[in-house]
Amino acid sequence: MTNVEEFELLILGGGKATLAMDMAHAGRRVVVIERGLIGGSCINVACIPTKALVRSASAAALARGREMFGMRPAEVEVDMLRVAARTAGVVEGMVNDHRRLFAESGFELVIGEGRFVAPRVIEASLPGGGVRRLTGERIFLNLGTRAAVPDVPGLRATAPLTHVEALRLERLPRHLVVLGGGYVELEMAQAFRRLGSTVTVIERGSQLAGREDPDVAAAVLELLLDEGIAVHLDTLVTQVMGRSGEAVTLRLLQGGNELALEGSDILVAAGRVPQTAAIGLEVTGVDLDASGFISVDDRLATTAPGIWALGEAAGSPMFTHVSLDDYRIAKSVILGGDRTTRRRLIPYAVFIEPELSRVGFNETEARRKGISVRVAKLSMAAVPRARTLSETRGFMKTIVQADGDTILGFSMLGAQSGRGRCCCPSRDVGQAALHGIPRRYSGTSDDGGRT
């Protein structure tokens, strides 16, 4: 029997390891078991590479439109090998930064596959062979999620791209078919269109960006159409044939009519699946919900004594800044504080151009909850900064309590909205708490809106 090594804190799943670094700096004995994704999904397969790819696509679009800024037009040729190398270089630099920070903090990093073999014992299978068994006075699960592929006949057999593979492409898809109109799909569709692909988006719902107000969704649709992206709404994919990366055929059902669509590549970004299966949670007493997410209370405690969960696999909205707040709650648990997930306010941004950002309620959510509101809208054409950027598309929209001046929410589709330049109303949304309006974001962003 392998000896069980004891630590004060044991964390299964590294992520950015902020909790581990903080507690190790404070003199605690901390061990982190991580499969090998140093820095977590944000740095490796989500926020950072997405923003890097979007930046390259934006540069291509700006170069093609240089005439409006007083420069002579010129041909723009995109080299996807260089685009991919730039994205990979940004990721590598941040991974190396985290390796250094991990080492400087003093916690022990175990690279391996972790699995519970007893209620409070995790066995780590090491890449070079052998195992280590570890336990902690407190155990934190930071398991993350993986991309889901919808159960469409023939889809898996085509080997479709998820956003992970799309971010690493060293070739330009001839015709990219994007399944879904959520946040990640919007970012990828616009980016690859600007890089030179023909792009078609297929959405089974009646609008893009299904969590947003209809007027916001309509403006986003107009953006995509203006850039030459074909969009099919209220459309169901019934069958897929072929091989993604070569040639694919999709059978569609739209308004009772059957259609066929041909493309070269398929991209799916249909939500995220928690990585909670096959790691022995059944021996711990940790309960999962029907979708496989870990059940936690507002202090992130699981149903098993001495075990907490944080981040995406615990059902927290899938944003990096929410994981950071989960860290603050976990730290509060360790130090005897009282921080919780109750009434927390979660802003987010989608990195299309112009950017889409929101905090608090939108008009649809407020009315669904029976809250009477007033709505104020301002076209981006009225914003001097937008005019100097020659990016006047979009608008700002503020949701105000009908019988008072409490700002309940703020949406903005406009230039640089994700940078907070025009989002000062968001600080007033906190006043909603004084009127009994819940501040925690009610849904999980399973399709990846990010800041």
C-alpha positions as CSV (number, residue, x, y, z in Angstrom):
1,M,0.0,0.0,0.0
2,T,1.4,3.4,-1.0
3,N,1.9,5.7,1.9
4,V,-0.6,8.6,2.1
5,E,1.1,12.0,2.1
6,E,-0.6,14.7,4.2
7,F,-1.0,18.4,3.4
8,E,-3.0,21.2,4.8
9,L,-4.6,22.0,1.4
10,L,-5.0,19.6,-1.4
11,I,-6.3,21.0,-4.7
12,L,-7.4,18.7,-7.5
13,G,-7.1,20.7,-10.7
14,G,-4.7,23.6,-11.1
15,G,-6.3,26.4,-13.1
16,K,-4.4,29.6,-12.4
17,A,-3.7,28.2,-8.9
18,T,-4.3,31.5,-7.2
19,L,-5.5,29.9,-4.0
20,A,-2.5,27.5,-3.9
21,M,0.0,30.3,-4.4
22,D,-1.7,32.6,-1.8
23,M,-1.8,29.9,0.8
24,A,1.7,28.7,0.1
25,H,3.0,32.2,0.4
26,A,1.3,32.3,3.8
27,G,3.3,29.3,4.9
28,R,0.7,26.5,4.4
29,R,1.6,23.1,3.1
30,V,-0.2,23.0,-0.2
31,V,-0.2,20.4,-3.0
32,V,-1.9,20.8,-6.4
33,I,-2.6,17.8,-8.7
34,E,-2.9,18.9,-12.4
35,R,-3.1,16.9,-15.6
36,G,-0.7,19.4,-17.3
37,L,-2.7,22.4,-18.4
38,I,-0.6,25.0,-16.6
39,G,-2.5,28.1,-16.0
40,G,-5.9,26.6,-16.7
41,S,-8.3,26.7,-19.6
42,C,-8.4,30.6,-19.8
43,I,-4.8,30.8,-20.7
44,N,-4.5,27.6,-22.8
45,V,-7.8,27.1,-24.7
46,A,-10.2,29.9,-24.0
47,C,-9.8,33.6,-23.2
48,I,-6.2,34.3,-24.1
49,P,-5.9,32.4,-27.4
50,T,-9.4,33.6,-28.4
51,K,-8.4,37.2,-27.9
52,A,-5.1,36.6,-29.7
53,L,-7.0,35.2,-32.7
54,V,-9.6,37.9,-32.7
55,R,-6.8,40.5,-32.6
56,S,-5.2,39.0,-35.7
57,A,-8.6,39.0,-37.5
58,S,-9.3,42.6,-36.4
59,A,-5.9,43.6,-37.9
60,A,-6.8,42.0,-41.2
61,A,-10.2,43.7,-41.3
62,L,-8.6,47.1,-40.4
63,A,-6.0,46.6,-43.1
64,R,-8.7,46.0,-45.7
65,G,-10.5,49.1,-44.6
66,R,-7.5,51.4,-44.5
67,E,-9.0,53.6,-47.2
68,M,-11.5,55.1,-44.7
69,F,-8.5,56.2,-42.6
70,G,-6.8,58.1,-45.4
71,M,-4.5,55.3,-46.7
72,R,-4.4,53.7,-50.1
73,P,-6.1,50.3,-50.4
74,A,-3.9,47.3,-50.7
75,E,-4.3,43.5,-51.0
76,V,-4.3,41.7,-47.6
77,E,-3.0,38.1,-47.5
78,V,-3.5,36.2,-44.3
79,D,-0.8,33.6,-43.4
80,M,-2.5,31.2,-41.0
81,L,0.8,29.6,-40.0
82,R,1.9,33.0,-38.7
83,V,-1.5,33.7,-37.1
84,A,-1.4,30.3,-35.3
85,A,2.3,30.9,-34.3
86,R,1.4,34.3,-32.8
87,T,-1.5,32.8,-30.9
88,A,0.6,29.9,-29.6
89,G,3.4,32.3,-28.7
90,V,1.1,34.4,-26.5
91,V,-0.2,31.3,-24.8
92,E,3.3,29.9,-24.3
93,G,4.5,33.1,-22.7
94,M,1.7,33.2,-20.2
95,V,2.1,29.5,-19.4
96,N,5.8,30.1,-18.7
97,D,4.9,33.0,-16.5
98,H,2.6,30.8,-14.4
99,R,5.3,28.0,-14.2
100,R,7.6,30.6,-12.7
101,L,5.0,32.0,-10.3
102,F,4.0,28.4,-9.2
103,A,7.7,27.6,-8.4
104,E,8.2,30.9,-6.5
105,S,5.2,30.4,-4.3
106,G,6.4,27.2,-2.9
107,F,3.4,24.9,-3.3
108,E,4.0,21.4,-4.6
109,L,2.8,20.8,-8.1
110,V,2.1,17.1,-9.0
111,I,1.6,16.5,-12.7
112,G,-0.7,13.5,-13.1
113,E,-4.2,12.1,-13.3
114,G,-6.0,12.4,-10.0
115,R,-8.7,10.0,-8.8
116,F,-10.3,9.5,-5.4
117,V,-9.6,6.0,-4.0
118,A,-11.0,6.7,-0.5
119,P,-13.3,9.5,0.8
120,R,-10.4,11.8,1.4
121,V,-7.5,10.2,-0.5
122,I,-6.6,11.0,-4.1
123,E,-4.3,8.8,-6.1
124,A,-2.2,10.6,-8.7
125,S,-1.0,8.5,-11.6
126,L,2.3,10.0,-12.8
127,P,3.3,10.4,-16.4
128,G,6.5,8.4,-16.0
129,G,4.8,5.6,-14.1
130,G,4.1,5.1,-10.5
131,V,1.5,6.7,-8.2
132,R,1.3,9.0,-5.2
133,R,-1.5,9.0,-2.7
134,L,-2.3,12.3,-1.1
135,T,-4.8,13.8,1.3
136,G,-5.4,17.2,2.9
137,E,-7.1,18.7,5.9
138,R,-9.1,20.7,3.4
139,I,-9.7,19.5,-0.2
140,F,-10.7,21.8,-3.0
141,L,-11.9,20.5,-6.4
142,N,-11.2,22.8,-9.4
143,L,-12.0,20.3,-12.1
144,G,-13.0,22.6,-15.0
145,T,-15.1,21.6,-18.1
146,R,-14.6,20.3,-21.6
147,A,-16.3,21.2,-24.9
148,A,-19.5,19.3,-25.6
149,V,-20.5,17.9,-29.0
150,P,-24.3,17.8,-29.6
151,D,-26.0,14.5,-30.3
152,V,-26.7,15.1,-34.0
153,P,-26.7,12.0,-36.3
154,G,-23.3,11.7,-38.0
155,L,-21.8,14.8,-36.3
156,R,-19.2,13.0,-34.2
157,A,-18.1,10.9,-37.1
158,T,-17.1,14.0,-39.0
159,A,-14.6,14.9,-36.3
160,P,-15.8,18.5,-36.0
161,L,-13.7,21.3,-34.6
162,T,-14.4,22.6,-31.1
163,H,-13.1,26.1,-30.2
164,V,-10.0,24.4,-28.9
165,E,-8.9,23.0,-32.3
166,A,-10.1,26.1,-34.1
167,L,-7.8,28.3,-32.1
168,R,-4.8,26.1,-33.2
169,L,-5.6,25.9,-36.9
170,E,-2.7,26.5,-39.2
171,R,-4.9,26.5,-42.3
172,L,-7.8,28.7,-43.3
173,P,-11.1,26.8,-43.7
174,R,-12.6,27.3,-47.1
175,H,-16.1,27.3,-45.8
176,L,-16.6,27.1,-42.1
177,V,-20.1,26.0,-40.9
178,V,-20.6,27.2,-37.3
179,L,-23.3,25.3,-35.3
180,G,-24.9,27.6,-32.8
181,G,-25.3,31.3,-32.3
182,G,-23.9,31.7,-28.8
183,Y,-21.0,33.8,-27.6
184,V,-18.1,31.6,-28.7
185,E,-19.7,30.9,-32.0
186,L,-20.1,34.6,-32.7
187,E,-16.5,35.3,-31.9
188,M,-15.2,32.5,-34.1
189,A,-17.6,33.2,-36.9
190,Q,-16.5,36.9,-37.2
191,A,-12.8,36.1,-36.7
192,F,-12.6,33.4,-39.4
193,R,-14.7,35.5,-41.8
194,R,-12.2,38.4,-41.4
195,L,-9.3,36.0,-41.8
196,G,-10.8,35.0,-45.2
197,S,-13.1,32.0,-44.7
198,T,-16.6,31.8,-46.1
199,V,-18.7,31.4,-42.9
200,T,-22.2,30.1,-42.3
201,V,-23.9,30.2,-38.9
202,I,-26.8,27.8,-38.1
203,E,-28.9,28.6,-35.0
204,R,-31.8,26.5,-33.9
205,G,-33.4,29.4,-32.0
206,S,-35.1,32.5,-33.2
207,Q,-32.2,34.8,-32.5
208,L,-28.4,34.9,-32.1
209,A,-27.0,35.5,-28.6
210,G,-30.1,33.9,-27.0
211,R,-29.6,35.5,-23.5
212,E,-29.7,39.0,-24.9
213,D,-32.6,41.3,-25.6
214,P,-34.1,40.9,-29.1
215,D,-32.9,44.4,-30.2
216,V,-29.4,43.5,-29.2
217,A,-29.6,40.2,-31.0
218,A,-31.0,41.9,-34.1
219,A,-28.0,44.4,-34.1
220,V,-25.6,41.5,-33.7
221,L,-27.2,39.7,-36.7
222,E,-26.9,42.9,-38.8
223,L,-23.2,43.0,-37.9
224,L,-22.6,39.5,-39.1
225,L,-24.6,40.0,-42.3
226,D,-22.7,43.2,-43.1
227,E,-19.5,41.2,-43.0
228,G,-20.8,38.6,-45.4
229,I,-21.6,35.9,-42.9
230,A,-24.6,33.8,-43.8
231,V,-27.0,33.1,-40.9
232,H,-29.8,30.6,-40.7
233,L,-32.1,31.1,-37.7
234,D,-34.9,28.7,-36.6
235,T,-32.9,25.9,-38.3
236,L,-32.4,22.4,-37.1
237,V,-29.4,20.2,-38.2
238,T,-30.9,16.7,-38.7
239,Q,-27.8,14.9,-40.2
240,V,-24.2,15.5,-41.0
241,M,-22.0,13.6,-43.5
242,G,-18.4,13.8,-44.6
243,R,-15.2,14.8,-42.8
244,S,-14.6,18.1,-41.3
245,G,-11.4,19.6,-42.8
246,E,-12.2,18.1,-46.2
247,A,-15.9,18.2,-47.2
248,V,-19.1,18.1,-45.2
249,T,-22.8,18.0,-46.0
250,L,-25.5,19.1,-43.5
251,R,-29.1,18.2,-43.8
252,L,-31.2,21.1,-42.4
253,L,-34.9,21.6,-41.4
254,Q,-36.1,25.1,-41.7
255,G,-39.7,26.2,-41.5
256,G,-40.8,22.7,-42.5
257,N,-38.5,22.6,-45.5
258,E,-35.5,20.3,-45.9
259,L,-32.3,21.9,-47.1
260,A,-28.8,20.8,-47.8
261,L,-25.6,22.8,-47.0
262,E,-22.1,22.0,-48.1
263,G,-18.9,23.2,-46.4
264,S,-15.4,22.3,-45.7
265,D,-15.3,22.4,-41.9
266,I,-17.7,22.3,-39.0
267,L,-17.2,24.2,-35.7
268,V,-19.3,23.3,-32.6
269,A,-19.3,25.3,-29.4
270,A,-22.5,23.8,-27.9
271,G,-21.8,24.3,-24.2
272,R,-19.4,22.7,-21.7
273,V,-19.4,19.4,-19.8
274,P,-18.0,19.2,-16.3
275,Q,-15.0,17.0,-15.8
276,T,-16.5,15.1,-12.9
277,A,-16.8,11.6,-14.4
278,A,-14.4,8.7,-13.7
279,I,-12.5,10.4,-10.9
280,G,-14.0,8.5,-8.0
281,L,-16.3,11.1,-6.6
282,E,-18.8,8.3,-5.8
283,V,-16.6,7.2,-2.9
284,T,-16.5,10.7,-1.4
285,G,-20.1,11.6,-0.7
286,V,-19.9,14.5,-3.1
287,D,-23.3,14.9,-4.9
288,L,-23.6,15.9,-8.5
289,D,-26.6,17.5,-10.2
290,A,-28.4,16.0,-13.2
291,S,-25.9,17.6,-15.6
292,G,-22.8,16.3,-13.7
293,F,-21.9,19.6,-12.0
294,I,-20.9,19.5,-8.3
295,S,-23.6,20.6,-5.9
296,V,-22.3,23.3,-3.5
297,D,-23.7,25.8,-1.1
298,D,-23.1,29.5,-1.1
299,R,-19.7,28.9,0.6
300,L,-18.7,26.4,-2.1
301,A,-18.9,23.5,0.3
302,T,-19.9,20.2,-1.2
303,T,-22.1,17.5,0.4
304,A,-18.9,15.8,1.7
305,P,-17.2,17.1,4.9
306,G,-14.0,18.9,4.3
307,I,-14.4,19.1,0.5
308,W,-15.2,22.3,-1.4
309,A,-15.5,22.9,-5.1
310,L,-14.9,26.0,-7.2
311,G,-15.0,27.2,-10.8
312,E,-16.9,25.8,-13.7
313,A,-17.4,22.3,-12.5
314,A,-19.1,23.7,-9.4
315,G,-21.7,25.4,-11.6
316,S,-20.2,28.8,-11.3
317,P,-20.8,31.0,-14.4
318,M,-18.0,30.3,-16.8
319,F,-16.0,33.4,-16.6
320,T,-12.4,33.9,-15.4
321,H,-13.4,36.7,-13.0
322,V,-16.0,34.4,-11.4
323,S,-13.4,31.8,-10.7
324,L,-11.3,34.6,-9.2
325,D,-14.2,35.4,-6.9
326,D,-14.6,31.7,-6.0
327,Y,-10.9,31.8,-4.9
328,R,-11.8,34.8,-2.6
329,I,-14.6,32.7,-1.1
330,A,-12.4,29.7,-0.7
331,K,-9.7,31.9,1.0
332,S,-12.4,33.3,3.3
333,V,-13.4,29.7,4.2
334,I,-9.8,28.9,5.2
335,L,-9.3,32.1,7.2
336,G,-12.7,32.1,8.9
337,G,-14.3,34.9,6.9
338,D,-17.9,35.2,5.8
339,R,-17.7,35.8,2.0
340,T,-20.3,33.9,-0.1
341,T,-21.7,33.7,-3.6
342,R,-24.9,35.4,-2.6
343,R,-25.8,38.6,-4.3
344,R,-22.7,38.8,-6.4
345,L,-22.9,40.8,-9.6
346,I,-21.2,39.4,-12.7
347,P,-20.4,41.5,-15.8
348,Y,-19.3,39.9,-19.1
349,A,-18.1,40.7,-22.6
350,V,-18.2,39.1,-26.0
351,F,-15.2,39.8,-28.2
352,I,-16.9,40.5,-31.5
353,E,-16.4,43.9,-33.1
354,P,-17.9,46.1,-31.9
355,E,-17.9,44.4,-28.5
356,L,-20.9,43.3,-26.6
357,S,-21.0,43.6,-22.9
358,R,-23.6,43.5,-20.1
359,V,-24.0,43.7,-16.4
360,G,-27.1,43.1,-14.4
361,F,-30.6,42.5,-15.8
362,N,-31.5,43.1,-19.4
363,E,-35.0,44.2,-20.4
364,T,-36.2,40.6,-21.1
365,E,-35.1,39.3,-17.7
366,A,-36.5,42.1,-15.8
367,R,-40.0,41.8,-17.4
368,R,-39.9,38.0,-16.9
369,K,-39.4,38.5,-13.2
370,G,-42.3,41.0,-13.1
371,I,-40.1,44.0,-12.5
372,S,-41.5,47.2,-14.1
373,V,-38.7,49.1,-15.7
374,R,-37.8,52.2,-17.8
375,V,-35.4,51.8,-20.7
376,A,-32.9,54.4,-21.9
377,K,-31.0,53.9,-25.2
378,L,-28.2,55.9,-26.8
379,S,-26.9,55.2,-30.3
380,M,-23.1,54.8,-30.5
381,A,-23.2,57.4,-33.2
382,A,-23.7,59.9,-30.4
383,V,-20.4,58.9,-28.7
384,P,-17.4,61.0,-29.8
385,R,-15.0,58.1,-29.1
386,A,-16.9,55.8,-31.5
387,R,-16.9,58.5,-34.2
388,T,-13.1,59.0,-34.0
389,L,-12.7,55.2,-34.4
390,S,-15.2,55.1,-37.3
391,E,-17.1,52.5,-35.4
392,T,-20.6,53.9,-34.8
393,R,-22.5,50.7,-35.0
394,G,-24.5,49.6,-31.9
395,F,-26.0,51.3,-28.9
396,M,-26.0,51.5,-25.1
397,K,-29.1,50.4,-23.1
398,T,-29.8,51.1,-19.4
399,I,-32.6,49.3,-17.5
400,V,-33.9,51.5,-14.7
401,Q,-36.4,50.7,-12.0
402,A,-39.8,52.1,-13.0
403,D,-40.7,53.7,-9.7
404,G,-37.2,54.9,-8.8
405,D,-33.8,55.7,-10.1
406,T,-32.1,52.4,-9.3
407,I,-30.1,51.1,-12.3
408,L,-30.8,47.4,-12.7
409,G,-28.7,46.6,-15.7
410,F,-26.6,47.9,-18.5
411,S,-26.0,46.5,-22.0
412,M,-23.7,47.9,-24.6
413,L,-23.0,46.8,-28.2
414,G,-20.3,49.3,-29.1
415,A,-16.6,50.0,-29.8
416,Q,-14.4,48.9,-26.9
417,S,-17.4,48.2,-24.6
418,G,-15.5,45.3,-23.1
419,R,-12.8,47.7,-21.8
420,G,-15.2,49.4,-19.5
421,R,-14.9,52.8,-21.1
422,C,-18.6,53.5,-21.1
423,C,-19.8,51.1,-18.4
424,C,-19.8,53.4,-15.4
425,P,-23.5,52.7,-14.9
426,S,-22.5,49.2,-13.8
427,R,-21.3,50.4,-10.5
428,D,-24.8,51.6,-9.7
429,V,-26.3,48.2,-10.3
430,G,-25.1,47.2,-6.9
431,Q,-27.8,49.4,-5.5
432,A,-30.3,46.7,-6.8
433,A,-29.3,44.7,-3.7
434,L,-31.0,47.3,-1.6
435,H,-34.3,46.6,-3.3
436,G,-34.2,42.9,-2.9
437,I,-33.1,42.1,-6.5
438,P,-30.8,39.1,-6.6
439,R,-27.3,39.9,-7.9
440,R,-26.0,36.5,-8.8
441,Y,-26.0,35.8,-12.5
442,S,-28.9,33.3,-12.9
443,G,-27.6,31.3,-15.8
444,T,-24.3,29.5,-16.6
445,S,-22.5,30.8,-19.6
446,D,-21.9,27.4,-21.1
447,D,-21.1,28.9,-24.4
448,G,-18.3,31.1,-23.2
449,G,-18.9,34.8,-23.0
450,R,-15.8,36.1,-21.4
451,T,-13.9,39.1,-20.1
